[in-house]
Amino acid sequence: MFPSSCQVLFLVISPGFFVRFAIAFVVWYDSPYQTWANSPKILYFIVKGGTAMEKLYEQDAYLRAFDAKVLSCVQGKGGWDVRLDRTAFYPEGGGQPYDTGTLGNVKVLQVHTRGEDVVHTCDGPLEPGSRVSGQIDWDRRFDLMQNHSGEHIVSGIANAWWGCDNVGFHMGSDFITIDLNTMIDEEQLRQLEEAVNRYLWQDKPVLVTYPTPEELEQLDYRSKKALTGQVRIITFPGADVCACCGTHVSSAGQIGLVKLVSVQKFRDGVRIELLCGGRALDYLSRVDIQNKAVSNLLSAKAGETAHGVQRLLEENAALKSRILTMEEQHFAALAHGCAGAGDVVLFEDDLSPDALRRLCDTVLGECQGRCACFSGSDETGYKYAVGQRGGDLRAWVKTLNQTLNGRGGGKPDFVQGSLRAPRADIEAFLEM
């Protein structure tokens, strides 16, 4: 009945209150992965009894539309909770977010599992016993398939290279993150990215298998741990073998592109940010647009913007140094003019908090009294720096802040802060 090359035939019987059973035949051929002319044949024949929900997404991740019978519909906290006799909507699980789409004329907002059932939270009710057409938001589904499959390949190759485990995985709306329990640097990240994309170019088929408990015991797969029930194994030949319940592309080439965006220390290892497929393309397009804008602003070629930025930073550093020298000369002149003057009040335009501190400190060396320096405007408020050699300004600055809507503090003999009051009120307070 079956060709001699047939490798696996298994029967799965899952007990329950109602009799539920599935028979699956998986057929593949002996040829090495790298020499196959076509994708391996993986054939499923599924027969279900009782009331078990038929999970179509496990049979065909590319199924976009389906018909089903509404078994129940009850109003919940987030909408109407609908149970069907069959569904192509993937529920949240295995690190992969849920599908969205429509059931008839209502929107599917969330999909979760409750026991062995899949519950669709909708924005409106559906009549129990009626038949309904379901439509998956395919763009969202395929995006999640690309990124989930890309994560498997990245984690698998990282595991093979460095013997590390994926200890955290999150598929966010922007980036995908992988937490590895090892340290890798930027150069290793670049090498990993190259290896992953070279694997994609081979476009190897993705294998979905359901090993028997005995076969599973002997199988070398990533993140191996005690699992109950029928285990689903996702294999990217030559890159990764891992237990997973999520939806995946049928061949690695459909991921299109993997971009490892960043790596940073996280706990005892690193966290990698990555993008796959359409997300990676969108990201690189945005980066390209930004780079061209920077290129125009710097009058530098698109491939030489780093050199242009470096030149700009050097010019900026030189200007800052020149401004600092001019400020010091100006502050010295002001201090010379305040020599022996006793208490001094100065208002200066456009000084940073650091410059204001330096001005006050310079004048304190000459005035032989209290020095209060302010910079700002009546519209934006004023920054202040006040000092008194050997004095205690704590009670005074408390009153200052309370009277003039200010905040700040510091050492007993030197305080800094800001005020929300006009200059006239500040001067009036200082004359008290």
DRENDO-1510 file (C-alpha; in Angstrom, 1 decimal, always signed):
<recs>
REC; n; res; u; v; w
REC; 1; MET; +0.0; +0.0; +0.0 .
REC; 2; PHE; +2.8; +2.4; +0.8 .
REC; 3; PRO; +6.2; +2.8; -1.0 .
REC; 4; SER; +9.2; +1.1; +0.4 .
REC; 5; SER; +10.7; +4.4; +1.3 .
REC; 6; CYS; +7.9; +5.2; +3.7 .
REC; 7; GLN; +9.5; +5.9; +7.1 .
REC; 8; VAL; +6.9; +6.6; +9.7 .
REC; 9; LEU; +3.3; +5.4; +10.4 .
REC; 10; PHE; +1.8; +6.3; +13.7 .
REC; 11; LEU; -1.5; +6.2; +15.5 .
REC; 12; VAL; -2.4; +8.7; +18.2 .
REC; 13; ILE; -5.4; +8.1; +20.5 .
REC; 14; SER; -6.1; +10.9; +23.1 .
REC; 15; PRO; -8.6; +9.9; +25.8 .
REC; 16; GLY; -11.3; +12.2; +27.2 .
REC; 17; PHE; -14.8; +12.3; +28.4 .
REC; 18; PHE; -15.9; +12.0; +24.8 .
REC; 19; VAL; -14.0; +9.6; +22.5 .
REC; 20; ARG; -11.5; +11.6; +20.5 .
REC; 21; PHE; -9.1; +10.1; +18.1 .
REC; 22; ALA; -6.8; +11.1; +15.2 .
REC; 23; ILE; -5.0; +8.9; +12.7 .
REC; 24; ALA; -2.1; +10.6; +10.9 .
REC; 25; PHE; +0.1; +9.2; +8.2 .
REC; 26; VAL; +3.4; +11.0; +7.6 .
REC; 27; VAL; +5.4; +10.0; +4.5 .
REC; 28; TRP; +8.8; +11.3; +3.4 .
REC; 29; TYR; +11.6; +10.0; +1.3 .
REC; 30; ASP; +15.2; +8.9; +2.0 .
REC; 31; SER; +17.0; +11.5; -0.1 .
REC; 32; PRO; +19.2; +13.9; +1.8 .
REC; 33; TYR; +17.6; +17.3; +2.4 .
REC; 34; GLN; +20.1; +19.2; +0.3 .
REC; 35; THR; +19.5; +17.1; -2.8 .
REC; 36; TRP; +15.7; +17.1; -2.9 .
REC; 37; ALA; +14.4; +18.6; -6.1 .
REC; 38; ASN; +11.0; +19.3; -4.5 .
REC; 39; SER; +9.6; +19.8; -1.1 .
REC; 40; PRO; +9.1; +16.6; +0.9 .
REC; 41; LYS; +5.7; +15.2; +0.9 .
REC; 42; ILE; +4.0; +15.4; +4.3 .
REC; 43; LEU; +0.5; +14.0; +4.1 .
REC; 44; TYR; -2.1; +14.2; +6.9 .
REC; 45; PHE; -5.4; +12.2; +7.1 .
REC; 46; ILE; -7.3; +13.3; +10.2 .
REC; 47; VAL; -10.5; +11.7; +11.5 .
REC; 48; LYS; -12.0; +13.2; +14.7 .
REC; 49; GLY; -14.8; +11.9; +16.8 .
REC; 50; GLY; -16.7; +13.3; +19.7 .
REC; 51; THR; -16.8; +17.1; +20.2 .
REC; 52; ALA; -13.1; +18.0; +19.9 .
REC; 53; MET; -12.5; +21.2; +18.0 .
REC; 54; GLU; -10.7; +20.8; +14.7 .
REC; 55; LYS; -7.7; +23.0; +14.7 .
REC; 56; LEU; -7.2; +23.8; +11.0 .
REC; 57; TYR; -4.1; +25.9; +11.6 .
REC; 58; GLU; -2.2; +22.8; +12.6 .
REC; 59; GLN; -3.0; +21.1; +9.3 .
REC; 60; ASP; -2.4; +24.1; +7.0 .
REC; 61; ALA; -0.8; +27.3; +8.2 .
REC; 62; TYR; -1.6; +28.9; +4.8 .
REC; 63; LEU; -5.4; +28.5; +5.1 .
REC; 64; ARG; -6.9; +31.9; +5.0 .
REC; 65; ALA; -10.7; +31.2; +4.9 .
REC; 66; PHE; -12.9; +28.4; +6.3 .
REC; 67; ASP; -16.5; +27.6; +7.2 .
REC; 68; ALA; -17.5; +26.4; +10.7 .
REC; 69; LYS; -20.5; +25.8; +13.0 .
REC; 70; VAL; -21.1; +28.1; +16.0 .
REC; 71; LEU; -21.2; +25.9; +19.0 .
REC; 72; SER; -21.7; +28.6; +21.7 .
REC; 73; CYS; -21.6; +32.4; +22.1 .
REC; 74; VAL; -21.6; +34.1; +25.5 .
REC; 75; GLN; -20.9; +37.7; +26.4 .
REC; 76; GLY; -17.6; +38.1; +28.3 .
REC; 77; LYS; -15.5; +41.0; +29.6 .
REC; 78; GLY; -13.8; +41.8; +26.3 .
REC; 79; GLY; -16.6; +41.0; +23.9 .
REC; 80; TRP; -18.5; +37.9; +22.8 .
REC; 81; ASP; -16.7; +34.6; +23.4 .
REC; 82; VAL; -17.4; +32.3; +20.5 .
REC; 83; ARG; -16.7; +28.5; +20.2 .
REC; 84; LEU; -16.6; +26.8; +16.8 .
REC; 85; ASP; -16.5; +23.2; +15.8 .
REC; 86; ARG; -13.4; +24.0; +13.7 .
REC; 87; THR; -11.1; +27.0; +13.3 .
REC; 88; ALA; -8.2; +28.3; +11.4 .
REC; 89; PHE; -7.5; +31.1; +13.9 .
REC; 90; TYR; -4.3; +30.5; +15.9 .
REC; 91; PRO; -4.7; +31.2; +19.6 .
REC; 92; GLU; -2.0; +33.0; +21.6 .
REC; 93; GLY; +0.6; +30.5; +22.7 .
REC; 94; GLY; +4.2; +29.3; +22.2 .
REC; 95; GLY; +5.4; +32.9; +22.2 .
REC; 96; GLN; +3.2; +33.7; +19.1 .
REC; 97; PRO; +0.4; +36.2; +19.3 .
REC; 98; TYR; -3.2; +35.3; +18.3 .
REC; 99; ASP; -4.7; +35.8; +14.9 .
REC; 100; THR; -7.3; +38.4; +14.1 .
REC; 101; GLY; -9.8; +38.6; +11.3 .
REC; 102; THR; -13.6; +38.1; +10.9 .
REC; 103; LEU; -16.3; +35.6; +11.6 .
REC; 104; GLY; -19.2; +36.4; +9.4 .
REC; 105; ASN; -19.9; +40.1; +10.0 .
REC; 106; VAL; -18.1; +40.4; +13.3 .
REC; 107; LYS; -14.5; +41.1; +14.0 .
REC; 108; VAL; -12.3; +38.6; +15.9 .
REC; 109; LEU; -10.4; +40.7; +18.5 .
REC; 110; GLN; -8.6; +38.0; +20.4 .
REC; 111; VAL; -8.1; +34.2; +20.3 .
REC; 112; HIS; -7.2; +32.1; +23.3 .
REC; 113; THR; -7.3; +28.5; +24.5 .
REC; 114; ARG; -9.5; +27.4; +27.4 .
REC; 115; GLY; -8.7; +23.8; +28.1 .
REC; 116; GLU; -8.8; +22.0; +24.7 .
REC; 117; ASP; -11.1; +24.6; +23.2 .
REC; 118; VAL; -10.2; +27.7; +21.2 .
REC; 119; VAL; -12.2; +30.8; +22.2 .
REC; 120; HIS; -12.7; +33.7; +19.7 .
REC; 121; THR; -13.5; +37.0; +21.4 .
REC; 122; CYS; -15.6; +39.0; +18.9 .
REC; 123; ASP; -17.0; +42.5; +18.8 .
REC; 124; GLY; -20.5; +41.1; +18.3 .
REC; 125; PRO; -22.6; +38.0; +18.9 .
REC; 126; LEU; -23.1; +35.0; +16.6 .
REC; 127; GLU; -26.1; +32.7; +16.6 .
REC; 128; PRO; -25.3; +29.2; +18.2 .
REC; 129; GLY; -26.0; +26.5; +15.6 .
REC; 130; SER; -25.5; +28.7; +12.6 .
REC; 131; ARG; -22.8; +28.3; +10.1 .
REC; 132; VAL; -20.3; +31.1; +9.7 .
REC; 133; SER; -17.4; +31.9; +7.3 .
REC; 134; GLY; -14.1; +32.8; +8.9 .
REC; 135; GLN; -11.4; +35.0; +7.3 .
REC; 136; ILE; -7.9; +35.3; +8.7 .
REC; 137; ASP; -6.1; +38.6; +8.7 .
REC; 138; TRP; -3.4; +37.1; +6.4 .
REC; 139; ASP; -1.0; +40.0; +6.5 .
REC; 140; ARG; -0.8; +39.7; +10.3 .
REC; 141; ARG; -0.6; +35.9; +10.2 .
REC; 142; PHE; +2.2; +35.8; +7.6 .
REC; 143; ASP; +4.1; +38.4; +9.4 .
REC; 144; LEU; +4.0; +36.3; +12.6 .
REC; 145; MET; +4.9; +33.2; +10.6 .
REC; 146; GLN; +8.0; +34.9; +9.1 .
REC; 147; ASN; +9.2; +36.2; +12.4 .
REC; 148; HIS; +8.4; +33.0; +14.4 .
REC; 149; SER; +10.3; +30.9; +11.8 .
REC; 150; GLY; +13.2; +33.4; +11.8 .
REC; 151; GLU; +13.4; +33.2; +15.5 .
REC; 152; HIS; +13.7; +29.4; +15.3 .
REC; 153; ILE; +16.6; +29.6; +12.9 .
REC; 154; VAL; +18.5; +32.3; +14.8 .
REC; 155; SER; +18.0; +30.3; +18.1 .
REC; 156; GLY; +19.0; +27.0; +16.5 .
REC; 157; ILE; +22.2; +28.3; +14.9 .
REC; 158; ALA; +23.2; +30.2; +18.1 .
REC; 159; ASN; +22.6; +27.0; +20.1 .
REC; 160; ALA; +24.8; +25.0; +17.6 .
REC; 161; TRP; +27.6; +27.6; +17.7 .
REC; 162; TRP; +27.8; +28.6; +21.4 .
REC; 163; GLY; +25.8; +25.8; +23.2 .
REC; 164; CYS; +23.4; +28.4; +24.6 .
REC; 165; ASP; +19.7; +28.2; +25.3 .
REC; 166; ASN; +16.9; +30.5; +24.3 .
REC; 167; VAL; +15.6; +31.4; +27.7 .
REC; 168; GLY; +13.1; +34.2; +26.6 .
REC; 169; PHE; +11.2; +34.9; +23.5 .
REC; 170; HIS; +8.8; +37.7; +22.8 .
REC; 171; MET; +7.0; +38.6; +19.5 .
REC; 172; GLY; +6.2; +42.3; +20.0 .
REC; 173; SER; +4.4; +44.6; +17.5 .
REC; 174; ASP; +7.7; +46.2; +16.6 .
REC; 175; PHE; +10.7; +44.0; +17.4 .
REC; 176; ILE; +11.1; +40.3; +18.2 .
REC; 177; THR; +13.4; +39.6; +21.2 .
REC; 178; ILE; +15.4; +36.5; +22.0 .
REC; 179; ASP; +17.2; +36.1; +25.4 .
REC; 180; LEU; +20.2; +33.9; +25.3 .
REC; 181; ASN; +22.1; +32.6; +28.3 .
REC; 182; THR; +25.5; +33.4; +26.9 .
REC; 183; MET; +27.5; +36.6; +26.0 .
REC; 184; ILE; +28.0; +37.6; +22.4 .
REC; 185; ASP; +29.4; +40.8; +21.0 .
REC; 186; GLU; +28.5; +42.9; +18.0 .
REC; 187; GLU; +30.9; +41.1; +15.7 .
REC; 188; GLN; +29.4; +37.7; +16.7 .
REC; 189; LEU; +26.0; +39.2; +16.1 .
REC; 190; ARG; +27.1; +40.2; +12.5 .
REC; 191; GLN; +28.4; +36.7; +11.9 .
REC; 192; LEU; +25.2; +35.1; +13.2 .
REC; 193; GLU; +23.1; +37.4; +10.9 .
REC; 194; GLU; +25.1; +36.4; +7.9 .
REC; 195; ALA; +24.8; +32.7; +8.7 .
REC; 196; VAL; +21.1; +32.9; +9.2 .
REC; 197; ASN; +20.5; +34.7; +5.8 .
REC; 198; ARG; +22.8; +32.3; +4.0 .
REC; 199; TYR; +20.6; +29.5; +5.4 .
REC; 200; LEU; +17.5; +31.3; +4.0 .
REC; 201; TRP; +19.0; +31.4; +0.5 .
REC; 202; GLN; +19.0; +27.5; +0.5 .
REC; 203; ASP; +15.2; +27.6; +0.8 .
REC; 204; LYS; +15.0; +24.3; +2.6 .
REC; 205; PRO; +11.6; +22.9; +3.4 .
REC; 206; VAL; +10.2; +23.1; +6.9 .
REC; 207; LEU; +9.2; +19.7; +8.4 .
REC; 208; VAL; +6.3; +19.2; +10.8 .
REC; 209; THR; +6.3; +15.8; +12.6 .
REC; 210; TYR; +4.6; +14.2; +15.5 .
REC; 211; PRO; +7.1; +11.6; +17.0 .
REC; 212; THR; +5.9; +8.8; +19.2 .
REC; 213; PRO; +7.0; +9.0; +22.8 .
REC; 214; GLU; +9.7; +6.5; +22.1 .
REC; 215; GLU; +11.0; +8.5; +19.1 .
REC; 216; LEU; +10.8; +11.7; +21.1 .
REC; 217; GLU; +13.0; +10.2; +23.8 .
REC; 218; GLN; +15.7; +9.5; +21.3 .
REC; 219; LEU; +15.3; +12.8; +19.4 .
REC; 220; ASP; +17.9; +15.6; +19.8 .
REC; 221; TYR; +15.9; +18.8; +19.8 .
REC; 222; ARG; +16.4; +22.2; +21.3 .
REC; 223; SER; +15.0; +23.2; +24.7 .
REC; 224; LYS; +14.3; +19.6; +25.4 .
REC; 225; LYS; +12.1; +19.2; +28.5 .
REC; 226; ALA; +9.4; +17.0; +29.8 .
REC; 227; LEU; +6.3; +17.4; +27.7 .
REC; 228; THR; +2.9; +15.7; +28.0 .
REC; 229; GLY; +0.6; +14.6; +25.2 .
REC; 230; GLN; +1.4; +14.6; +21.5 .
REC; 231; VAL; +4.4; +16.7; +20.8 .
REC; 232; ARG; +4.8; +18.7; +17.6 .
REC; 233; ILE; +8.3; +19.0; +16.3 .
REC; 234; ILE; +9.3; +21.8; +13.8 .
REC; 235; THR; +12.5; +21.1; +11.9 .
REC; 236; PHE; +14.5; +23.5; +9.8 .
REC; 237; PRO; +16.9; +21.0; +8.4 .
REC; 238; GLY; +20.5; +21.9; +9.2 .
REC; 239; ALA; +19.5; +24.8; +11.4 .
REC; 240; ASP; +17.0; +23.9; +14.2 .
REC; 241; VAL; +14.8; +21.1; +15.6 .
REC; 242; CYS; +12.4; +22.3; +18.3 .
REC; 243; ALA; +9.1; +21.5; +19.9 .
REC; 244; CYS; +6.6; +24.1; +18.9 .
REC; 245; CYS; +2.8; +24.6; +18.5 .
REC; 246; GLY; +3.0; +27.8; +16.4 .
REC; 247; THR; +2.5; +28.4; +12.7 .
REC; 248; HIS; +5.5; +28.5; +10.4 .
REC; 249; VAL; +6.4; +29.1; +6.8 .
REC; 250; SER; +6.6; +26.1; +4.5 .
REC; 251; SER; +10.2; +26.8; +3.4 .
REC; 252; ALA; +13.0; +28.9; +4.9 .
REC; 253; GLY; +13.2; +31.1; +1.8 .
REC; 254; GLN; +9.7; +32.5; +2.5 .
REC; 255; ILE; +11.1; +34.3; +5.5 .
REC; 256; GLY; +12.8; +36.5; +3.0 .
REC; 257; LEU; +15.3; +38.4; +5.3 .
REC; 258; VAL; +16.5; +38.4; +8.9 .
REC; 259; LYS; +18.0; +41.5; +10.4 .
REC; 260; LEU; +19.6; +41.3; +13.8 .
REC; 261; VAL; +19.1; +44.9; +15.0 .
REC; 262; SER; +20.9; +45.0; +18.3 .
REC; 263; VAL; +22.5; +42.9; +21.1 .
REC; 264; GLN; +22.7; +44.1; +24.7 .
REC; 265; LYS; +23.5; +42.5; +28.1 .
REC; 266; PHE; +20.5; +41.1; +29.8 .
REC; 267; ARG; +20.7; +39.2; +33.1 .
REC; 268; ASP; +23.3; +36.4; +32.7 .
REC; 269; GLY; +23.4; +36.6; +28.9 .
REC; 270; VAL; +22.2; +38.9; +26.1 .
REC; 271; ARG; +18.9; +40.1; +24.5 .
REC; 272; ILE; +18.8; +40.2; +20.7 .
REC; 273; GLU; +16.4; +42.4; +18.8 .
REC; 274; LEU; +15.5; +41.1; +15.4 .
REC; 275; LEU; +13.2; +41.6; +12.5 .
REC; 276; CYS; +12.2; +39.2; +9.8 .
REC; 277; GLY; +10.5; +39.3; +6.4 .
REC; 278; GLY; +8.4; +42.4; +5.8 .
REC; 279; ARG; +9.3; +43.9; +9.1 .
REC; 280; ALA; +13.0; +43.7; +8.2 .
REC; 281; LEU; +12.4; +45.2; +4.8 .
REC; 282; ASP; +10.4; +48.1; +6.3 .
REC; 283; TYR; +13.1; +48.8; +8.9 .
REC; 284; LEU; +15.9; +48.9; +6.3 .
REC; 285; SER; +13.8; +51.1; +4.1 .
REC; 286; ARG; +13.3; +53.6; +7.0 .
REC; 287; VAL; +17.0; +53.5; +7.9 .
REC; 288; ASP; +17.8; +54.1; +4.2 .
REC; 289; ILE; +15.5; +57.2; +4.1 .
REC; 290; GLN; +17.1; +58.5; +7.3 .
REC; 291; ASN; +20.6; +57.9; +6.0 .
REC; 292; LYS; +19.9; +59.8; +2.7 .
REC; 293; ALA; +18.5; +62.7; +4.7 .
REC; 294; VAL; +21.6; +62.8; +6.8 .
REC; 295; SER; +23.7; +62.5; +3.7 .
REC; 296; ASN; +22.1; +65.6; +2.2 .
REC; 297; LEU; +22.5; +67.6; +5.4 .
REC; 298; LEU; +26.2; +66.7; +5.7 .
REC; 299; SER; +26.9; +67.0; +2.0 .
REC; 300; ALA; +28.3; +63.5; +2.1 .
REC; 301; LYS; +27.8; +60.4; +0.0 .
REC; 302; ALA; +25.2; +58.0; +1.4 .
REC; 303; GLY; +27.9; +55.4; +2.1 .
REC; 304; GLU; +30.1; +58.0; +3.9 .
REC; 305; THR; +27.7; +59.5; +6.4 .
REC; 306; ALA; +29.7; +58.2; +9.4 .
REC; 307; HIS; +32.7; +60.2; +8.2 .
REC; 308; GLY; +30.5; +63.2; +7.8 .
REC; 309; VAL; +29.1; +62.9; +11.3 .
REC; 310; GLN; +32.6; +62.4; +12.7 .
REC; 311; ARG; +33.7; +65.6; +11.0 .
REC; 312; LEU; +30.7; +67.5; +12.4 .
REC; 313; LEU; +31.4; +66.2; +15.9 .
REC; 314; GLU; +35.0; +67.4; +15.7 .
REC; 315; GLU; +33.9; +70.8; +14.5 .
REC; 316; ASN; +31.3; +71.0; +17.3 .
REC; 317; ALA; +33.9; +70.0; +19.9 .
REC; 318; ALA; +36.2; +72.8; +18.6 .
REC; 319; LEU; +33.4; +75.4; +18.8 .
REC; 320; LYS; +32.5; +74.3; +22.4 .
REC; 321; SER; +36.1; +74.6; +23.4 .
REC; 322; ARG; +36.2; +78.1; +21.9 .
REC; 323; ILE; +32.9; +79.1; +23.6 .
REC; 324; LEU; +34.2; +77.8; +26.9 .
REC; 325; THR; +37.4; +79.9; +26.6 .
REC; 326; MET; +35.3; +83.0; +25.8 .
REC; 327; GLU; +33.0; +82.3; +28.7 .
REC; 328; GLU; +35.9; +82.0; +31.1 .
REC; 329; GLN; +37.3; +85.3; +29.9 .
REC; 330; HIS; +33.9; +87.0; +30.3 .
REC; 331; PHE; +33.4; +85.5; +33.8 .
REC; 332; ALA; +36.9; +86.7; +34.8 .
REC; 333; ALA; +36.1; +90.2; +33.6 .
REC; 334; LEU; +32.8; +90.2; +35.6 .
REC; 335; ALA; +34.5; +88.9; +38.7 .
REC; 336; HIS; +37.2; +91.6; +38.4 .
REC; 337; GLY; +34.6; +94.2; +38.3 .
REC; 338; CYS; +33.0; +92.8; +41.5 .
REC; 339; ALA; +36.2; +92.8; +43.5 .
REC; 340; GLY; +35.5; +93.7; +47.1 .
REC; 341; ALA; +31.9; +94.6; +46.3 .
REC; 342; GLY; +30.3; +92.4; +49.0 .
REC; 343; ASP; +27.0; +90.9; +48.0 .
REC; 344; VAL; +26.5; +90.7; +44.2 .
REC; 345; VAL; +23.5; +89.9; +42.0 .
REC; 346; LEU; +24.1; +89.1; +38.3 .
REC; 347; PHE; +21.6; +88.4; +35.5 .
REC; 348; GLU; +23.1; +86.8; +32.4 .
REC; 349; ASP; +21.5; +85.6; +29.1 .
REC; 350; ASP; +21.5; +82.0; +27.8 .
REC; 351; LEU; +23.8; +80.3; +30.4 .
REC; 352; SER; +23.6; +76.6; +31.0 .
REC; 353; PRO; +23.4; +75.4; +34.6 .
REC; 354; ASP; +27.1; +74.4; +34.5 .
REC; 355; ALA; +28.1; +77.8; +33.1 .
REC; 356; LEU; +26.0; +79.6; +35.7 .
REC; 357; ARG; +27.8; +77.6; +38.4 .
REC; 358; ARG; +31.2; +78.5; +37.0 .
REC; 359; LEU; +30.2; +82.2; +36.8 .
REC; 360; CYS; +29.1; +82.2; +40.5 .
REC; 361; ASP; +32.2; +80.4; +41.6 .
REC; 362; THR; +34.4; +82.8; +39.8 .
REC; 363; VAL; +32.7; +85.9; +41.2 .
REC; 364; LEU; +32.8; +84.4; +44.7 .
REC; 365; GLY; +36.6; +84.5; +44.5 .
REC; 366; GLU; +36.5; +88.3; +44.2 .
REC; 367; CYS; +33.4; +89.8; +45.7 .
REC; 368; GLN; +34.0; +88.9; +49.4 .
REC; 369; GLY; +30.2; +88.4; +50.0 .
REC; 370; ARG; +27.2; +86.5; +48.7 .
REC; 371; CYS; +26.9; +86.0; +45.0 .
REC; 372; ALA; +23.6; +85.3; +43.3 .
REC; 373; CYS; +23.6; +84.6; +39.5 .
REC; 374; PHE; +20.5; +84.2; +37.4 .
REC; 375; SER; +19.9; +83.3; +33.7 .
REC; 376; GLY; +16.6; +83.1; +31.8 .
REC; 377; SER; +13.5; +85.2; +31.1 .
REC; 378; ASP; +10.2; +86.2; +32.6 .
REC; 379; GLU; +8.5; +83.9; +30.0 .
REC; 380; THR; +10.6; +80.7; +30.6 .
REC; 381; GLY; +11.7; +81.3; +34.2 .
REC; 382; TYR; +15.1; +81.6; +35.6 .
REC; 383; LYS; +17.9; +79.3; +36.6 .
REC; 384; TYR; +20.0; +80.3; +39.6 .
REC; 385; ALA; +23.3; +79.7; +41.4 .
REC; 386; VAL; +24.0; +81.2; +44.8 .
REC; 387; GLY; +27.1; +80.9; +46.9 .
REC; 388; GLN; +28.6; +82.3; +50.1 .
REC; 389; ARG; +32.0; +81.2; +51.3 .
REC; 390; GLY; +31.7; +79.8; +54.8 .
REC; 391; GLY; +28.0; +80.6; +54.9 .
REC; 392; ASP; +24.8; +78.5; +55.4 .
REC; 393; LEU; +22.2; +79.2; +52.7 .
REC; 394; ARG; +19.8; +76.3; +53.5 .
REC; 395; ALA; +17.1; +78.4; +55.3 .
REC; 396; TRP; +17.5; +81.3; +52.9 .
REC; 397; VAL; +17.1; +79.1; +49.7 .
REC; 398; LYS; +14.1; +77.4; +51.3 .
REC; 399; THR; +12.4; +80.7; +51.6 .
REC; 400; LEU; +13.5; +81.7; +48.1 .
REC; 401; ASN; +11.9; +78.6; +46.6 .
REC; 402; GLN; +8.7; +79.0; +48.6 .
REC; 403; THR; +8.3; +82.7; +47.7 .
REC; 404; LEU; +9.2; +82.5; +44.0 .
REC; 405; ASN; +7.8; +79.1; +43.0 .
REC; 406; GLY; +11.2; +77.6; +42.8 .
REC; 407; ARG; +13.0; +74.3; +43.4 .
REC; 408; GLY; +16.6; +73.4; +44.1 .
REC; 409; GLY; +19.2; +73.0; +46.7 .
REC; 410; GLY; +22.8; +71.9; +47.2 .
REC; 411; LYS; +25.5; +72.3; +49.8 .
REC; 412; PRO; +25.2; +74.7; +52.8 .
REC; 413; ASP; +27.4; +77.3; +51.1 .
REC; 414; PHE; +26.4; +76.8; +47.4 .
REC; 415; VAL; +22.9; +76.1; +45.9 .
REC; 416; GLN; +21.4; +75.8; +42.5 .
REC; 417; GLY; +17.9; +75.6; +41.1 .
REC; 418; SER; +15.2; +77.3; +39.1 .
REC; 419; LEU; +12.4; +79.8; +39.7 .
REC; 420; ARG; +9.1; +80.5; +38.0 .
REC; 421; ALA; +8.9; +84.3; +38.7 .
REC; 422; PRO; +9.5; +87.5; +36.9 .
REC; 423; ARG; +12.8; +89.3; +37.3 .
REC; 424; ALA; +11.2; +92.2; +39.2 .
REC; 425; ASP; +10.0; +89.8; +41.9 .
REC; 426; ILE; +13.4; +88.1; +42.2 .
REC; 427; GLU; +15.1; +91.5; +42.6 .
REC; 428; ALA; +12.5; +92.5; +45.2 .
REC; 429; PHE; +13.1; +89.4; +47.2 .
REC; 430; LEU; +16.9; +89.9; +47.2 .
REC; 431; GLU; +16.4; +93.4; +48.5 .
REC; 432; MET; +14.5; +92.2; +51.5 .
</recs>
